[in-house]
Amino acid sequence: MFAQRITRKELGDAIGISHATMSRKLNGYVAWTAEELSLVANYLNVETSDLLPKPDCEGGWIPAPFVPGYAKTPALAGATQSHLWESNPRPIHYE
């Protein structure tokens, strides 16, 4: 989505959901349905499996691929960002 410069509104319109719902889905607050993932993959001209995390050999998950260098990365299906719900959130430091 970011690599193709498609906005949340454009993608939401393409699959029949509102901008607000698309925003909540991309931020991990609302789960994706299989139908929605299929529609998104079709619209972006990618495989549905390209949008999903892959299991690793240790019981964890490898995130879906993304294009480095863009401001945001796609949220995983069903992902949550619990640090946003804290009354006094701490900065996240990435190494």
N, C-alpha and C positions, 0 to 999 in steps of 0.2 A: 504494500500500500504506500509506504513512504518512498520507496524507490521509484514508483510510478507516479508519484505526486498526486495521489488520489486523496481527497479530503474525507473526513468522517461522514459528512453530509452526503457526498457523492456515493460513497459505498453504501450508506444506509438507504438512500433512495434506490440504488440498484438492486438491493435485496429486499426492499419493502419494509424497512424499520425506520423509526425516527432518528434524528441526529442525537437526541438525548439517550435513547436506548443504545445506539451504536457506541457512544462515548462510554456508557456504563459497561458494555461488553468488552471494549478494548482496554478499559481500566481494571477488568477482572471482577467487577461487582455483580455482573449478571452472566450466567453460563450461556454458552453457545449450544444450539441444537445441531444435530447432524445435518439437517437440511440447510441451515444457515451457513455452516462451514462449506458445504458443497456449493452453494450459491456464490459465496465469497471466492472460493477457489476458481470457479468458472469465470467470474468477473475479472479476477486478477490474472487469469490464464496460467494457473499453476495447479499442481496436483493437490488434492485435499490433504494428503499425508504430509505435504510441505508445511502445512499450517499447524501441525500437531507435534508435541514433544515425543521423543522416542525413549523407550526404557533402556537403561544402561545395565550392565552386568552385575551391579551391586544393589539392586532394588530401588534405585533412584531414577531420575529422568534427565534426559538431555534436552534442553530447550529447542524449540523450533528455530530454524535458521533465520537470520535477519541480515540486512545490509548494514555493515558498520559505517559509522560516520554520520548517521542521522540522529536527530535529537531524541527520538523515542524508539523503543523496540516494542513489538507487539506483545501483549499480555497472553499468557498461556490460557487455554480454555479452562475456566473454573478457578483461575488463580485469584488470590486475594492479596490485598496490600494492607495488612492489618496495621502497619506503622502509621497509616493515614488516619486511623481511628483514635489514636491516642490523644489525650488532652494536651500533652506536651511532647510532640514527636521529636526524636533525635535525628540528626542528619545521618544519612547512610553514606558510608565511605567504601568505595570500591577500590580494590587493589589491582 
